[in-house]
Amino acid sequence: MMFEYLLRIGDNCLILSQRLAEWCGHGPAIEEDIALTNVALDLLGQARLWLSCAGDEDQLAYLRDAREFRNVLLVEQPNGDYADTTARQFYFDVWHYYFLHDLRASKEERMAGIAEKALKEVAYHVERSRDWVIHLGDGTPESHERMQRALDSLWTYTGEMFEMDEVDQAVGVDLQSVQERWIERVSETLRQATLNLPSGQWMQRGGKRGMHTEKLGYLLAEMQFLQRAYPGAQW
């Protein structure tokens, strides 16, 4: 169960890092291009720590098929426009912060240590994505409309972050407690952004059990191409 749990944490970071890396050179402004790349690198570093706890980090990243990945569906969703990327990042960042906050109390010392280190980076991620939600939501009529549309569209993928199964119950954080704080923080931010909290949607699930959207397959085809084409290749 510990192996499965480590994959879930590491895969979330790895897949979202790859998504953010797609913005490199395409950001709406040079400062934001650099900021997104830095967040992607933070998440990649965290993914390496988690996956190295589970086994060979390179093999786990580059030689697994889509059904073997355990990330939530939210992080594999396409970048879309900048509102879509911001909404996806904000939803995940707030969850990630409270998850790591609680994981620091784990009896597994190495896991607790990684959580402690990663939390410092994720605290910045939350403030950054939160500021952009407010900036776009309380900006122009067009930015407001796009931000609300993005939040509504991605809401259906948020429920899975709080779904608890036997793996979570055996070795993990109480995700129901995380959900309470997540809702409070998200709601407070959306009020400041003059945006509405989405509700009433059926929640998509399956990523934590290896059932993904077709979008993950395309992402992995690009991410894993070099290792698949030239097995054992090294820098």
N, C-alpha and C positions, 0 to 999 in steps of 0.2 A: 504493500500500500504506500510506503514511503516513496518508492520509485515513481509510482503513478502521480503522487502529490507533487513531487519535484518537477515532473514533466509539465504539469499544469501551470505551475508558476513560471518555469523557464520558457515554455512555449508562448505564453502570453507576451512576455517581453520580447522574444525573438521575432514573432510575427508582426507585432506592432512596430518594432524597430525597422523591419524590412519595408513596411508600408510607408513610414515616415521618410525613409531613405529615398523613396521614389520622388519626393519633392526636391531633392538636392539639385540646385541649378534652376529650379522652376518656382521658387517661392515668390510671393507677391511683392516683396521688398528684400533688399540684400540682408538687412538685419534679421528679418524673419527667416530667410533662407538659412542663415547661419544658426539661428536659435533652434529651428526644427532639426537640423543636422546634429546639433549637440544633444538634443533630447533623444534622437535615434541612437546616438553613440552611448548615452547613459543606459538606455534599455538593452542595447547589445551587450554591454559590459555586465549588466545584471543577469542577462540570459546565460552568459558564459559561466557565471558563478553557480547558478542553479543547476545547469545541465552538467557541469563538471562534478557536482555532488551526486548526480544520478548515474554517471558513467563517462564515456568518451564524448566530450562535447562536440567534436567535429562529426563523429559518426551519427550522433543524435540529431544534429542540425541538418546534415547533408545527405544522409542515407536512409532516412525514413520516408515512407509514403504518406499521403495526406491522412489516411485512416488511422495512422499511428500518432498523429499530433493531437494534443489535448488542450489546446487553447480555446478560449471562449469565442463564439462566433463574432462578437463585436469587433475584435481586433483585426479580423481578416477582411472586413468590409472595405471596399475601394475608397480612395481618397476623395473622389468627387470634386466639388469646389472647396474653397477654403472654409466655408461654414460647415460643410460635412466633416472635414478633417478636424476642425475645432470641436464640434459636438462629440465626435468619437473620442477624441483625446480627453475632453473634460469628463465625460462619463467614466472613462477608464481611470484617469488620474485620481479622481476622488475616491473611487473604490480601492485603487492600489494603495493610496495613502493609509486609509483606515485598516486595510488588510495587513500591511507591513507593520503598522503601529502595534497591532495585536500579536502578530507573529513573533515579535521580539521576546515574548514571554514563553516561547516554545522551550520544551525540555531538551530538544535537540540543539546543542550549543552552536554547531556550525550554521544551522538554519537561522537561529536567533541572531547570530553575528552578521550574516548576510542581510537580514532584514534591517538591522540597525544601520548598517552602512547605506543600503539602498534608500532608506527612508529620507535621508538628508537630500538626496537628489530628487526624489519624488515630491518632496515638499515644494521645491521650486517648480516642478512640472505642474502641480495643482494651481499655484498662484498664476503661472503664465497662461494656462488654458482658461482659467476662470476670468482673468482680465480680458482675454479675447472674446469670451462669451458676452461679457458686459459691453465691451467696445462695439461689437457688431450688433448686439440686441438693442442697445440704446443709441444707435447711430442713425444712419439714413433710413428712410422707409424701405429701400431695397435690401440693405444689410439686415434690417430687422426681419423682413419676410424670409430671407434666405436662412437666417439663423433659426427661426422658428420651424421652418420646413425641415431643416437638418435634424433638429432635436426630435421632432415628431417621427421622422423616418427611422432613426436609429434607436428609438425608445424600445422597440420590440426585441432588441438584442440585449437589453440591460438585465432582464430577470435572471438570466443564466448565471450571472456573476454571484448571485446569492443562493443558488440552488445547492443544497447539501445532500450528499449521498454517503455511502458507508466509508468512502475514503476520507472525506472531509470530517466526518464524525469521529473517525479513529485517530487521525493525526493532525487535524487542522484547526483553523480559526473558526469561531462561531460566526458564520456569515449572516445570520439573522441580526446579530448585534451590529455588524458592519452596515447592514442595509438601513437600519434606523438612522445612523449617523450620516450615511450617504444621502438619504432622502432629505434630511434636514439641511445639509450643506448645499445640495443641488437646488432645493427650493429657495433657499435664501439668495443664492446667486441669481437665479432666474427672476426673482422679484426685483433685484437691483437692475437687471438687464431689461426690464419691462417685457419679459417673455412669460409664456404660460407653461406650467409643468404638464407634460403629456400624461395621458392616462387612458385606461380602457382598452388597451391593445393586448392581443394574445402574445405571449412571450415565446420567442424562438429558443429552442434548446438543442443540445446534441454535441456541441463542440467538445465538451469535457469528456465525452465518451467516444470521440473519434468520428462523429457524424458531422461533416462540414458542408459548407456551400461549395459550389464549383469554383468560386473565386480563390479558394486556398490552393487549388491545384495549379492555377495559372501563376500564382505568386511563387509557389515552390519550384515550378519549372524554371523560372528565372533565377531564383536564389540558389538552386542546386545544380545549375547547368554545368559549371566548370568541373565540379567533383564527379558528376555523372559521366561527362564526356571524357575526362582524364582521371580515372580512378587512382587515388593515392597521390594526386598532385599536391605539391607543397610550395609555399612562397620561397 
